[in-house]
Amino acid sequence: MVVKGEKVLTKLTESFKELANCVNSPKPRLEVGQFVSACRDMVPFIVYLGMVLKFAAMEFSAKVDALVEGSKPIDTLEDLIDRDIEHKCAKVSCSNSRNLVRVKRSIDMLKIVFEQILNQRGNSLIGPVSRAYEQVFAPYHGWAIRTAAYTAINFVPTMAQVLKKCNENEASARIQMQNYVIASSSVLQYIENLFHSRESGEEVLELV
């Protein structure tokens, strides 16, 4: 739940900076609970991108919640993946590992959206969101879903409208976006390394 006047983008960035500190430490470790909490801080911003992305926000939230329920009593993302591999269920559609990959893609998409915004001037978010979707999700979607997604993207709010809801001005938002890009890059790389270092892990990363 968003508190009135809360700086959603700043809160999101601070959460991911904490995750980055964990994975960049001498003994990298990422607890499921902390990871899930940071991901939940993403939801309000996704919703602010417009009603057309409300379904995406709901699906993302469902995958995050599934990680919580399915991981009990596991402490870390590393243990979560190892348990799936041990039980030979990492490739199963609703496994913790598959849900983690799907959540990872949403984190990556938001990172690319921010990178695109930082590299342009202007008020439109159609280009940044479209390019991020094209890079992250489009390769895993069929023609019908891609067509619907690109149509919906044409109705995303302007940058000014989103910043107003986030209680940020352009200068402060650009700082927070840059901080998120840096922090999320470390988190994404850590998760990818967990999969790459395990048997069949790379296959799981490529599944829908």
C-alpha positions, 0 to 999 in steps of 0.5 A: 500500500502506498502512503500519500506523499510517499516517494515510490521511486526513491523507496524502490531504489533504496530497496534495490541498493540494499539488495546490491550491498548483499550480493556485492559483499565478500560473502554474497547472499540474498534472502528470499524475504528481503528480495521479495520485499524489494520486488513488492516496492516495484509494483506501485511504479508499474501501476503508475505506468498506466491501467494498460499495465495493470494486468502485468503488475498483478501477474508480477505480484502473483509470481512474487507472492508465489516465491514466498509461499513456495520457498518456505522454509528456505532462507536464500535464493541460492537454496531455493534453486538448489532445492528445485534442482535436487527434486528435479522440478526446476523446469516445471511451470510453477516451480520456484526457479521458474517464478524467480526467472519471471520476476527477474525479467520484470526487474530487467525490463524496468532497468532497461526502461530507466536506461532508455529514459536516461538516454533521451530527452522528452516527455514520452515513455512509449519508446522506452517501454516499447524497447524494454518490452522488445528486449526482455519479454517479446522473445518469449511471447507469441504473435497475439500477445506481442500485438496486444502488448505493443498496442497497450504501450501506446497508451502509457502515461507521459513522464510528467504524469508518472513523476507527479504520482511518484512525488519526484521532479525530473532531476531527482527522478533521473538520479533515482533511475540511475541508482536503480540501474546500477543496483539492479544490474548487480542483483540481476547478475547475481541471479544469473550466476546462480543459474549458470553455475548449476546443472540445467540452470541455463535451460531454466533461464531460457524457458518462458 
